[in-house]
Amino acid sequence: MESYKFKITPDDKGVRIDKYLADNVPDVTRSSIVNLIESGSVIVSGKTVAKNYKLRAGDEIEITIPDPVEYEAKAENIPLDIVYEDSDLLVVNKPKGMVVHPAAGNYEGTLVNALLYHCKDELSGINGVMRPGIVHRIDKNTSGLLIVAKNDKAHKHLAKQIQEHSFTREYEAVVHGNFREDSGTVDAPIGRHHTDRKKMTVTDKNSKNAVTHFEVIKRFGKYTHIKCILETGRTHQIRVHMAYIGHPVAGDDVYGVKKEKTSFPGQCLHARKIGFVHPTSGEYLEFSSDLPEYFQKFLSKLNNIYG
């Protein structure tokens, strides 16, 4: 258990306490700070306060950070849509709504829980007990293909391909608006949002380069069906990049259009194709998956409306 104490100077007067602590307590996110405030682990001059409390000169803050809870992901008998499997790896078609690996507040029902049941102890351990076998991720509300490594050798080989941008990842999406061009590239660095730590944003501060290529598949007036090819693989990359250029993904409740008039059955983003060099055979393998039913129905609806 760790604790930190701060005395507020006139320079920090008026700053929200959650922001101040997120900026001054090492290795703790703002959302974690909010949880600590709400649980009573933050005391200001002898009293608990709300997360939006504005600091006063002379305030004495004490924050107590509990030790992390040891947790190991458990096997669960959850059906998997396995596109390919051998002794080194699996290619899995993840449904919309499934989280890839356990995290705080969400320890069950994830892809990792299902993999542990299916693969037993045959998963790479590079990413630890919470993310065994996971080489790369896709968002909870993004459907489609991702690769899982069964051993450390395969994991390292595949991770190197991703790092060197030789790993094929193609997505399909329906986005808002109509493009002037038939294809293009978004080259804009992505990092954590400066106020909402759960979101990503295009920024030059504490960011990593991010490149997304896109091609128009079909135009539907107010919407466009596109293909996206990832050159890099940043968190929420396609969703952030499309929103950045004014074409947010349809049904995206984080970066998308607020209070969309059309009723969306889900976020219209699907990891359609994946390709890589097999870590043992050296053969290039490529797999694709059909668009999920909700996605196809939405395209049919748009085709009926816009032709």
C-alpha positions as CSV (number, residue, x, y, z in Angstrom):
1,M,0.0,0.0,0.0
2,E,1.3,3.4,-1.0
3,S,0.4,6.9,0.2
4,Y,1.2,10.4,-1.0
5,K,0.8,13.7,0.7
6,F,0.6,17.1,-1.0
7,K,0.2,20.7,0.2
8,I,-1.5,23.0,-2.3
9,T,0.3,26.2,-3.2
10,P,-1.5,29.3,-4.7
11,D,-0.3,28.2,-8.2
12,D,-2.6,25.2,-8.0
13,K,-5.6,27.0,-6.6
14,G,-8.8,26.3,-8.5
15,V,-7.6,23.1,-10.1
16,R,-9.9,20.1,-9.9
17,I,-8.6,17.5,-7.4
18,D,-8.9,14.6,-9.8
19,K,-6.8,16.4,-12.4
20,Y,-4.2,17.5,-9.9
21,L,-3.7,14.0,-8.6
22,A,-3.6,12.4,-12.0
23,D,-0.8,14.8,-12.9
24,N,1.1,14.3,-9.7
25,V,0.7,10.7,-8.6
26,P,2.9,8.4,-10.8
27,D,1.5,5.6,-12.8
28,V,-2.1,6.1,-11.8
29,T,-4.8,7.1,-14.4
30,R,-7.4,9.8,-13.9
31,S,-10.2,7.2,-13.9
32,S,-8.4,5.3,-11.1
33,I,-8.0,8.6,-9.2
34,V,-11.8,9.1,-9.5
35,N,-12.4,5.6,-8.1
36,L,-10.1,6.3,-5.1
37,I,-11.8,9.6,-4.4
38,E,-15.2,8.0,-4.5
39,S,-14.1,5.2,-2.2
40,G,-12.8,7.6,0.4
41,S,-9.1,7.0,-0.2
42,V,-8.5,10.7,-0.7
43,I,-8.6,13.0,2.2
44,V,-8.4,16.8,1.9
45,S,-7.6,18.6,5.2
46,G,-9.2,15.8,7.2
47,K,-12.4,15.4,5.0
48,T,-13.5,13.4,2.0
49,V,-14.4,15.5,-1.1
50,A,-16.0,15.0,-4.5
51,K,-14.0,14.4,-7.7
52,N,-14.8,17.9,-9.0
53,Y,-13.6,19.6,-5.8
54,K,-11.5,22.7,-6.7
55,L,-8.3,23.0,-4.7
56,R,-7.7,25.9,-2.3
57,A,-4.3,27.3,-1.3
58,G,-3.2,25.5,1.9
59,D,-5.2,22.3,1.3
60,E,-3.4,19.2,2.6
61,I,-4.1,16.1,0.5
62,E,-3.5,12.5,1.5
63,I,-4.1,9.8,-1.0
64,T,-3.8,6.1,-0.2
65,I,-3.4,3.6,-3.0
66,P,-4.2,0.0,-2.1
67,D,-2.0,-2.9,-3.2
68,P,-3.1,-4.4,-6.6
69,V,-5.3,-7.5,-6.2
70,E,-3.7,-10.6,-7.6
71,Y,-5.9,-12.1,-10.2
72,E,-5.5,-14.9,-12.8
73,A,-7.9,-15.3,-15.7
74,K,-10.2,-18.4,-15.3
75,A,-11.2,-20.8,-18.0
76,E,-14.8,-20.5,-19.1
77,N,-16.8,-22.7,-21.5
78,I,-17.7,-20.0,-24.1
79,P,-18.1,-21.0,-27.7
80,L,-15.4,-19.7,-30.1
81,D,-15.7,-19.1,-33.9
82,I,-12.3,-20.5,-34.9
83,V,-11.3,-19.8,-38.5
84,Y,-7.9,-21.6,-38.3
85,E,-5.9,-23.5,-35.8
86,D,-2.6,-25.4,-35.6
87,S,0.0,-26.1,-32.9
88,D,1.4,-22.5,-33.0
89,L,-1.7,-20.3,-33.3
90,L,-5.4,-19.7,-33.8
91,V,-7.3,-17.2,-35.9
92,V,-10.5,-16.3,-34.1
93,N,-13.6,-14.4,-35.4
94,K,-14.6,-12.3,-32.4
95,P,-18.2,-11.2,-32.1
96,K,-19.3,-7.7,-31.3
97,G,-19.7,-7.1,-27.6
98,M,-17.0,-9.5,-26.4
99,V,-14.0,-8.0,-24.5
100,V,-10.6,-9.4,-25.6
101,H,-9.0,-9.9,-22.2
102,P,-9.9,-9.4,-18.5
103,A,-9.4,-6.0,-16.8
104,A,-10.4,-4.2,-13.7
105,G,-14.2,-4.6,-13.3
106,N,-14.5,-7.1,-16.1
107,Y,-13.0,-10.5,-15.3
108,E,-15.4,-12.9,-16.9
109,G,-16.9,-13.6,-20.3
110,T,-13.9,-12.4,-22.3
111,L,-12.1,-14.0,-25.2
112,V,-9.2,-14.9,-23.0
113,N,-11.6,-16.8,-20.6
114,A,-12.9,-18.8,-23.7
115,L,-9.3,-19.4,-25.0
116,L,-8.2,-20.8,-21.6
117,Y,-11.0,-23.4,-21.7
118,H,-10.3,-24.3,-25.4
119,C,-6.5,-24.3,-25.3
120,K,-5.9,-25.4,-21.7
121,D,-2.2,-24.4,-21.0
122,E,-1.3,-24.0,-24.6
123,L,-1.1,-20.2,-24.8
124,S,1.9,-17.9,-24.9
125,G,2.8,-16.3,-21.6
126,I,4.5,-13.2,-22.8
127,N,1.6,-10.9,-21.8
128,G,1.1,-12.5,-18.4
129,V,-1.8,-14.3,-16.7
130,M,-4.4,-11.6,-17.8
131,R,-3.6,-11.7,-21.5
132,P,-2.2,-15.1,-22.4
133,G,-1.8,-15.6,-26.1
134,I,-3.0,-12.1,-27.1
135,V,-0.8,-10.7,-29.8
136,H,-3.0,-7.8,-30.7
137,R,-6.5,-6.6,-29.8
138,I,-9.7,-5.2,-31.3
139,D,-12.3,-3.2,-29.4
140,K,-15.2,-4.7,-27.5
141,N,-17.7,-3.4,-30.1
142,T,-15.6,-4.2,-33.1
143,S,-16.2,-7.6,-34.6
144,G,-13.8,-9.7,-36.7
145,L,-10.5,-11.5,-36.9
146,L,-7.6,-11.6,-34.5
147,I,-4.7,-13.9,-34.1
148,V,-3.8,-15.8,-30.9
149,A,-0.3,-17.3,-30.2
150,K,0.0,-20.7,-28.5
151,N,3.6,-20.4,-27.6
152,D,6.2,-17.6,-26.9
153,K,8.1,-18.3,-30.1
154,A,5.1,-17.8,-32.3
155,H,4.1,-14.7,-30.2
156,K,7.5,-13.0,-30.8
157,H,7.5,-13.8,-34.5
158,L,4.0,-12.4,-35.0
159,A,4.6,-9.4,-32.8
160,K,7.7,-8.5,-34.9
161,Q,5.6,-8.6,-38.1
162,I,3.1,-6.2,-36.5
163,Q,6.0,-3.9,-35.4
164,E,7.5,-4.0,-38.9
165,H,4.1,-3.3,-40.6
166,S,4.2,-6.6,-42.6
167,F,1.1,-7.9,-40.9
168,T,-2.0,-7.5,-43.1
169,R,-5.1,-6.0,-41.3
170,E,-8.1,-4.9,-43.3
171,Y,-11.3,-3.5,-41.9
172,E,-14.6,-2.5,-43.3
173,A,-16.7,0.3,-41.8
174,V,-19.7,2.4,-42.5
175,V,-18.9,6.1,-41.7
176,H,-20.8,9.3,-41.8
177,G,-20.6,11.7,-44.7
178,N,-19.4,11.4,-48.3
179,F,-15.8,11.4,-49.3
180,R,-14.5,13.7,-52.1
181,E,-11.8,11.2,-53.0
182,D,-12.0,7.5,-53.7
183,S,-9.0,6.7,-51.5
184,G,-6.7,8.4,-49.1
185,T,-4.4,8.2,-46.0
186,V,-4.8,9.6,-42.5
187,D,-1.3,10.1,-41.1
188,A,-1.9,11.6,-37.6
189,P,-0.3,10.7,-34.2
190,I,-2.6,9.2,-31.5
191,G,-2.3,9.5,-27.8
192,R,-4.5,9.7,-24.6
193,H,-7.1,12.4,-24.5
194,H,-5.9,15.1,-22.2
195,T,-9.1,15.2,-20.1
196,D,-10.8,11.9,-20.7
197,R,-8.3,9.1,-20.1
198,K,-10.6,6.4,-21.5
199,K,-10.5,8.1,-24.9
200,M,-7.8,8.5,-27.5
201,T,-7.3,11.5,-29.7
202,V,-5.1,13.0,-32.4
203,T,-2.4,14.8,-30.5
204,D,1.3,15.7,-30.7
205,K,1.7,15.2,-26.9
206,N,2.8,11.8,-25.6
207,S,1.6,10.2,-28.8
208,K,2.7,7.5,-31.3
209,N,2.6,7.8,-35.1
210,A,-0.5,6.3,-36.6
211,V,-1.3,5.7,-40.3
212,T,-4.7,4.5,-41.7
213,H,-5.3,4.0,-45.5
214,F,-8.9,4.0,-46.7
215,E,-10.8,3.2,-49.9
216,V,-14.4,3.9,-50.8
217,I,-16.4,0.7,-51.4
218,K,-19.8,2.3,-52.0
219,R,-21.4,5.7,-51.3
220,F,-24.9,6.0,-49.7
221,G,-25.6,9.7,-49.6
222,K,-25.1,10.6,-46.0
223,Y,-23.0,7.5,-45.4
224,T,-20.0,5.7,-47.0
225,H,-19.0,2.1,-46.9
226,I,-15.2,2.0,-46.8
227,K,-12.2,-0.4,-46.4
228,C,-9.5,0.6,-44.0
229,I,-6.0,-0.8,-44.1
230,L,-3.9,-0.4,-40.9
231,E,-0.2,0.5,-41.3
232,T,0.1,0.9,-37.5
233,G,-2.1,-0.5,-34.7
234,R,-2.9,2.1,-32.1
235,T,-5.8,1.9,-29.7
236,H,-9.1,2.9,-31.4
237,Q,-7.1,4.0,-34.4
238,I,-9.7,3.7,-37.2
239,R,-12.4,5.2,-35.0
240,V,-10.2,8.2,-33.9
241,H,-8.8,8.8,-37.4
242,M,-12.2,8.7,-39.1
243,A,-13.7,11.1,-36.5
244,Y,-10.6,13.3,-37.0
245,I,-11.3,13.8,-40.7
246,G,-15.0,14.3,-40.1
247,H,-16.3,10.8,-41.0
248,P,-16.9,9.1,-37.6
249,V,-17.9,5.4,-37.7
250,A,-21.6,4.8,-37.7
251,G,-22.9,3.6,-34.3
252,D,-19.7,4.6,-32.4
253,D,-21.0,5.8,-29.1
254,V,-17.6,7.3,-28.0
255,Y,-16.2,9.1,-31.1
256,G,-19.4,9.2,-33.2
257,V,-22.3,11.5,-33.9
258,K,-24.3,12.1,-30.7
259,K,-28.0,11.1,-30.8
260,E,-27.9,9.6,-34.3
261,K,-31.3,9.7,-36.0
262,T,-30.8,6.3,-37.6
263,S,-31.2,3.4,-35.2
264,F,-27.9,1.4,-35.3
265,P,-27.7,-2.2,-34.1
266,G,-24.1,-1.7,-33.3
267,Q,-20.8,-0.1,-34.2
268,C,-20.3,-0.6,-37.9
269,L,-16.6,-1.7,-37.9
270,H,-15.4,-5.2,-38.7
271,A,-11.9,-6.7,-38.9
272,R,-12.5,-8.3,-42.3
273,K,-9.1,-9.7,-43.3
274,I,-5.9,-10.8,-41.6
275,G,-2.6,-12.0,-43.2
276,F,0.8,-13.0,-41.8
277,V,3.8,-15.2,-42.3
278,H,3.4,-18.4,-40.3
279,P,6.1,-18.5,-37.5
280,T,7.1,-22.1,-38.2
281,S,6.4,-22.9,-41.9
282,G,7.3,-19.4,-43.3
283,E,4.2,-19.6,-45.5
284,Y,2.0,-16.5,-45.9
285,L,-1.5,-17.1,-44.7
286,E,-4.5,-14.9,-45.2
287,F,-8.0,-15.2,-43.8
288,S,-11.2,-13.3,-44.2
289,S,-14.6,-13.3,-42.5
290,D,-18.1,-12.3,-43.7
291,L,-19.6,-9.1,-42.4
292,P,-21.8,-9.9,-39.4
293,E,-25.5,-10.0,-39.9
294,Y,-26.3,-6.7,-38.2
295,F,-23.7,-5.0,-40.5
296,Q,-25.2,-6.6,-43.6
297,K,-28.7,-5.6,-42.6
298,F,-27.6,-2.0,-42.2
299,L,-26.0,-1.9,-45.6
300,S,-29.2,-3.3,-47.1
301,K,-31.2,-0.6,-45.4
302,L,-28.9,2.1,-46.7
303,N,-29.1,0.5,-50.2
304,N,-32.9,0.6,-50.0
305,I,-32.9,4.3,-48.9
306,Y,-30.1,5.7,-51.1
307,G,-29.8,3.1,-53.9
